[in-house]
Amino acid sequence: MLIWIRTFRLGTKSLMLHPLRSLLTVLGIFIGVASVIWLLAIGEGISRKAQEQIESLGATNIIVRTIKPPSDQITTTSLLLQYGITRADYERLSQTIPTITRAIRIRELRQRFTRGGYEVDGRLVACTPEYKDMLRLELDRGRFIQDVDLEQAKNYCVLSAGVAEKLFPYEDPVHKIIRVEESFYEVVGVCKPKMPSAGIGGSMAAQDFSNDVYIPITTLWWRIGDVVISRRAGSLEGEEVQLSQITFQVDNVKNVIPTAEIIKSLLAKYHRMEDYGVTVPLELLEQARITRMMFMIFMGLIAAISLVVGGIGIMNIMLATVTERTREIGIRRALGAKRRDIIRQFLVETIVLSTVGGLTGILVGFTCPLFTSLLKSGVETFLPGVYGALPDIVKTMRPVIVPASLPLAFGISVAIGVIFGLYPARRAANMDPIEALRHE
Amino acid sequence: MKLAASVQNLVKEYHLGGEVVHALRGVSFDVPEGDYVAIMGASGSGKSTLLNLLGCLDHPTSGSLFLGDENIAHASDDRLAELRAGRIGFVFQSFNLIPQLTVLENIEVPLYYQGRLSRRDRERCRELAAMVGLAERLNHRPTQLSGGQQQRVAIARSLVNDPFFILADEPTGNLDSATTEEILALFDQLNASGKTIVLVTHELDVGKRARRIIRLRDGRIEAVIANATPGKATADAAAVPIASQS
């Protein structure tokens, strides 16, 4: 042990004789290690964000959503287009499949909300009280829709944070009245802001909850009904949709996939058109896991290349050093150094170089979150166009330093020191001491 | 009388291309403890080869070479390295100090490869540096020293492991005559205190300081000349460097 400490001291001394050269050599490994940590941290940040969004859909959930069928499948010539999942589907599925513990139906419409001089275009979500638990909505003030409201088809509404802010910038919205198209609703509660979650129903865009207004589903049936008429290009178009979405909660993660199969086959039996989509967050999670792994492997590969380049830099310098110090090697051999002493000496030098590179790389690796947020705000300030074009997931992503990447990066840098140092060290040790002493 | 080294019928051949070079063709002599031997000869006479063999840097083709009681003719590389570290004191023509080490650290190098460096060893290194007159320069680097001072460091280094003999290869070859005299005086002094010295040189004036001169020619011992008045007392040998001092 003592001999290693002494060799270490000697090695650092020799390296300090050429500080610039040592610094440049260290730089190669430093960049490699820092990039391993950074790439893994960014990769982890992005995939964690994606996973969060999927998990917010619920791992035991199966989501069936109404989709407007592709036009080539529409056979009816009537002005009124009937499509989507129905109340009958809801009854059938929720009553006949024993693994389903809860089924939550909603109907949503694009509507305009107004109050005084303020207006917002948003999503009117007709739902049941369970919807709040399913989406993990939190109330800022007031209360959510309750069973009583449903029974009595009350014209109560709950505002999302975004709508509340836009319609009531200076007031408490609770017990105030807002207008949704032709009806009036009394505000009974306001939600806290909620982050977007992963897209469903075949759409890749994240779901945004910031412009939602929630009302009891029975109220919608009484007041608005299933038919929505819209004027488009001079003609009237009508759509009849009973339910926009049913979220099924399954009793056990194991049963999610089989239950989804049953739901799909049952729906196929009653629907002639592709007017619904089935999303299984669990499947998305699996996919995300695979994507994440590919991503990590890819990032790791890039980092590995930069580490190998750093290693070659070390080897190059050490070979030059060995040639330059031939005479010193000769002297040491004449004074009693064994071959393994010489190997140890040069190996320690390369390991010191690569370890210093590794440690500084790790230190700089820790600055990744700071640096990416600086970079993001820089892009936001100076290149707003570029920033706007970035996907949401990149904008909201926070790099997460993977704890395993620290020992990994350190281990790799030491290993590179050993691997790329061994050849120059052996070359030094195999010199004939007589020749080496004569070397000028 | 104990022998520091004993050479018996030593043969060394090199293979260069397809040709065999006979560097030593059977050399025998003894070096008793306390002796001061100069090995002399023209270039190509085999004195460098003999030096390398005595210095445990090479293996002989045949014959035996005893250091103390041990025949090292067929010793392993590691054993030879141990002997170099433990029992031989090298002094080279070009000093061969390690540039990045201080005076004290240079003196310590052989101990380092013996795997020992106690407080007492370090104290001994200081004493040796003081003995060769460098007590004030322990933390200087070789480049900060004159040639004579560097050679003194090398001599201190050669003594640190209490060797069988000091093996000096043209130790004054790179020095001016005044410094040469200083170094040779140091050797005289060391020999007087009982150290065994084997000195390889082609300068007769230097060789004459020894007790005996072994003259090599074409890989054989041509003559062994005993010097009745070794050391500085040899007036005619000393006369030359002194004259050139002015």
Interface residues (C-beta under 8 A of the other chain):
Chain A: I3 R6 K13 S14 L17 R327 E328 G330 I331 R332 R333 A334 L335 G336 A337 K338 R339 D341 P433 I434 L437
Chain B: N52 G55 L57 D58 D77 D78 A81 E82 L83 R84 A85 G86 F90 F92 N96 L97 I98 P99 Q100 L101 V109 P110 Y112 Y113 Q114 G115 L117 R157 N161
